[in-house]
Amino acid sequence: MDEKIFDQGIRLALELGIRLKIELEGVDIPLESTFCGFVDNYIIITLPSPYHQIQHKLFSGAELVVRYFYHGTIYAFQTKLFSQIDQPVRLLFIYYPKLIQKSELRSEKRSFCYIPAVIIVGDNENNGTIVDIAKSGCHCLVRGKNNKRLIHFKIGDQVKLNCKFPGVKQTQEIIGVVKNLRTSKYDANVGLQFHENIPDVTVKIISWYISTIEKFIPAQEVKLDIL
């Protein structure tokens, strides 16, 4: 997966109705929203769902990370909430990002997900989340606030993931190698390529999970929260 960082001069590739994955500061549950349009230097989106669990976090200046998939590419950017309106429908206005991360998928589409995982490198382990997955690899997010100390990841590190897929009782152990990496003092975004000798049962579970996601992802549509 090729990653590039663009400045504010690059226009976001967004179409009306695209589903957005939202990460909100201080919230550990997966959130979804829908793109509704642009106004001046602001992006308009629907209220993140489930709204009632996070409405107290939606204040002016709240920090968000937005991710979405468009034409074979994953886009991600950090932004802040500008304002919220309730009439005629409930919408959020967020600032247009200063930086845009563009990750082009080389060989296969990755499916967005939210799978808690224990991430182990040598004798060190962190709690993290698998945020997208394919048959050949995945992308993990590790937040400093959820760990006493972040692992110092390096390209080429061998990583072990212990995770439970929805609907599967047994914890799965997956071995991978760090192929791309983006870190800060607050978190680490780790791209893994799975080891070729993953057990067949784990490969089948991953394939089943991806097919389930693709089957039940709703069509891209605008869902407005009417008062």
N, C-alpha and C positions, 0 to 999 in steps of 0.2 A: 504494500500500500504506500503510494507516494503522498507525502504531506507537504503542503506549502502554506505560507502565511502571507496574506495580502493586507495592504493598508486600506484606509477608508475610501480611496479613490476607486476601488473595485466595487461594482454594484452586486448586491447579493442576488444569487439565482433563486428566486422564489416565485411560485405561482399561487394564485388564490386557492385556498383549501388545503394546502400542504400541511400534513401533520408534523407537529414539532414536539420534541422531547425537551422538557424543561427541568433544569436542576436549580433549586432555590436554596440560597444560603440558609443553613440551619434546618433543612428538611431532608429526611433520608428516604422518603417514599417516592416512587416514580410518578412523574407528572406529565400530562399531555395537554397540548393546546393546538390551535389551528391558526394559520396565517390568514389575515383578513385584508391587509393592504399597507400602503405607505402614505404618510402625510408629512411633508417637509422632511425633517431629520428624525422622524419617529417611525417605528414599526408598530402596526396594530395587530394584536392577537386576541383570541378568546381567553376567557378565564381558564387557568390551568385546572385540570380535573385530577383528583377529587378536590374541589374548591373549598368545601366546608372544613376540611382538615388543615388547610393552610392559609385561610383568609387573613388571619392575624399577622402573617408574615408578608403580606402584600402592601407594603408601605412605600412611599416615595423614597427612592434611593436604594431600595432592596436590590441586592446583587443576584443576577441570574446567569446561567449558562444555557444556551439554546443549541440544540443539535437537530439536524434533519437530513434525510436522504433524498437526493434529486439527481436523476439521470446518471446513476452509477457512481455518484460522488457523495461523500459525507461532508457536510459543512458544520462548523461549530464556531461560536463566538460568545464572548462575555459581554454583558451589558448591565444596565440598571433600569429599574422601573421609574418612569416619569410620572404617570398618573393613571387613575382608573376612573371610568365613567359607568354610570348605572342606567342612563337613559339615552336613546330608546332601547338599547341592549347593553349588557355588561361586557366591557372590553378593557384591555390593558394597552397603554401606550408605553413602549420601551424605546430607549435611545438606540439610534443606528450605531452599530459597533465601529470602533476604531481599528480593530484587527479582526480578520476572518481566517479561520483555519480551514483548508480544503484538503481532504484526504481522498485521493482517487483509488478506487478498488481495481487492482490489476486483473484478477482472474475470476472473481466471483462476488456476488452480492452478499453483503453482510446484513443480518437481521437485527434490528434494535431489540434489546431485552433488558431485564433487570434481575440479575442472579447474584445474590450475596455469595462471596467466596473467601476462603482463607488462601492467601498468596504467600508461598514459601520460597525463599532463596537461601540455600545453605541452612544455617541455624536460625535465620531470621524469618519472622512471619508478620504479615499485616492483614488486617481485615479490609476487604475491598468489594467491588462490584463489577461483574461482567456486564458491559453496557451495549456491546454488539458482538455477534458471533456468526461464524461461517463454519463449514466443514473442515477448513484448513487452519483456522485460527480465531482469535478473538481480541477484543480491546477491553482492558481493565482500567477502572478508575480507583485510585487509592487516595483517600483523604487523610490529611494529617490530624484533623480533629477526632478521627475515629481510631487513632493509633498513638501510642506513647512516643514512638519514633518511626519515621518513614524509612523503609529499606532504601539503600543507595543503589538503585537499579542501574545497570549498564547494558549497552547493546551486546548481545551474545550470551547474557546470563541464562542459565537453565532455571526455569520456574516451575514449581508444582502448584497446581490449583486443586483445592478440595472444595467441592460445591455440590449442591442438591438442585436438580432440575425440577420444576413444578410437575407434580404427578408421579415422581420417582422417589421411592423411600430411601434407597441407598445413596450414600455420599459417593460421588464420582471423583476419582483422582486423574487429573489430566496434566501431562508434562508438555511444556512448550519452551520456546526460545524467544528472548526479547529481540524483535526486529525493528521496532521504532519506539521512540521514547520522547516524552515531553514532560518536564518536571518544573516545579516551583517550590518555594519553601512551604507551600500549603498542601500540595497534592502532586500525584504522579499519574500520567496517562501512559499506559504500557500496552503496546501492540505485540501480541504473541503469535508465533507460528507453531501449530501443534506438532509434536513429535510423530514421526511416521509409524511408530509402533504402539500407538494408542490401542488398548484392548477393543476387540470388535464390538463388545456390548456397549462400550462408551461411544464408539462411532455411531452405532445405531440409535442411541439415545439422543445424541446431538442432531442427527439427521431427522429423527422424529420430531424433536422440539422445533427445529427450524421450519419443517413443513407445517407444524401446527400454528406457528406464528403467522406464516404466509397465508394460511387458509383462513384464519379468523381475523386478520387485520382488516378493519372496515375500509371501504372505498374512501378515497380522499374527498371529503365533503365539508362544507362549512356548517358547524353546529353552533348556533347562537343561543345564549342563555337568556330567553325572553322573560322579563319580569311579569 
